Amino acid sequence: ARAMMTKPKMLLLDEPSMGLAPQLVAEIFNIVKMLNEKEGVSILLAEQNTNIALKNSDYGYIIETGKVMLEGSAKSLLGNDKVKELYLGISKGKRLNFRDAIKDNENKNK
């Protein structure tokens, strides 16, 4: 609310869903959508939850280690296997084995 007092043209939201219950996340994004549609405020969103981010965006960038790996309309990215691969660190057709990932990480840190 405080950020809107100056009637900004853009809001930067950094991880607005972090640590919130799903119902609260939905409420937050409903408010963000209203600000965009009714007040004309552009939203720049940084969010690790790709599903939430892309369902509430027009356009997206998938960033890995500081580099833009993919970009496009939210619709085109939402079902893109490459997004899943980058996000989960797996190749198409391979399933993520959590225990193996932990062992790999431990071996890298030795």
N, C-alpha and C positions, 0 to 999 in steps of 0.2 A: 504494500500500500504506500509506503514512504517513497519508493522509487517512482511511483506514478504521480506524485504531487507536482513534479516539474513538467509533466506532460511530455515524456521523452518520445523520440521517434523510434528508438530501438532499446530493447532490453537484452542483456547478456545473462543467461541462466546457466549456472555451472552445477551440474548434477542435482537438479531439483527433486528427483525421486529418491535420492540416496537415503536409506534408513527409514523410509516411510511405508506404512501399510498400503497395500494395493488400492484400497478405497480412497485413501488420501491422495495417492498419486493421480487417480482418475479426476478427483476434484481440482487438484492443482492444474492439470492439463486442460480441464474445461475452462478454468479462469484464463489461462494463457491463450487458449483458442479465442475466447471472447475478446480479450485485449487486442489480438491481432485483427479479428474480423470487424469488430464494432468501433474500436478506437484507432485502428490503422497503425498499431505499433508493430514494428518488425521485431522478430525474436531470433536471437542467435543462441542456440542451445548446444551445450556440451553435455553429453549423456552417454554412459557406458551401456545402458540397457538399450540395445539397438532396436528391439521390437517397439518399445515405447517411443523412442526418438523418431523412428521412421513413420510410425502410425500417426504422429502428431506434427509432421513436417511436410513441406512441399519438395524440398531438395536436401540431399545429404552428402556428407563427406565421410568416408571411412578412413580413419587415421591410425597408423600402426607405427610405433616408435618415432613419432613426430613427422611422418611422411604421409601424404595423401595417397592412399593405395587405390581407392575407388571413389567415384563421385557420380551423381546422377539424380534423377527424380526419385523421391522416396518410394514410389510404387515399384520402380525398376530395381531398387536395392533391396526391398523387403523380401523378395523371394529368391535373391541371388545366392547361389551356393558359395561363391567366393567370399561373401560377407561372413557366412558361417565359418568357412575355413580360416579366415583371418581372425575372427573373433575367438574361436575355440582353439585355434592352432592345430587344426587337423586337415587332412587331405580328404577329398571327396571319396566316399565309400568306406573310409576308415572310421571306426568309432573311438571316441575319446575314452581311454581307460585311466581313471583318476589315479589309481595306485601307481601305474607306470609313469604318469606325468609327475607325481611327487618324487619317485625314485630318480627320474631323469633330472629333475631340478636339484635334488640332493647331490647327485653325481657332478653336476655342473658347478656346484658351490664348494666342492672339495678342493 
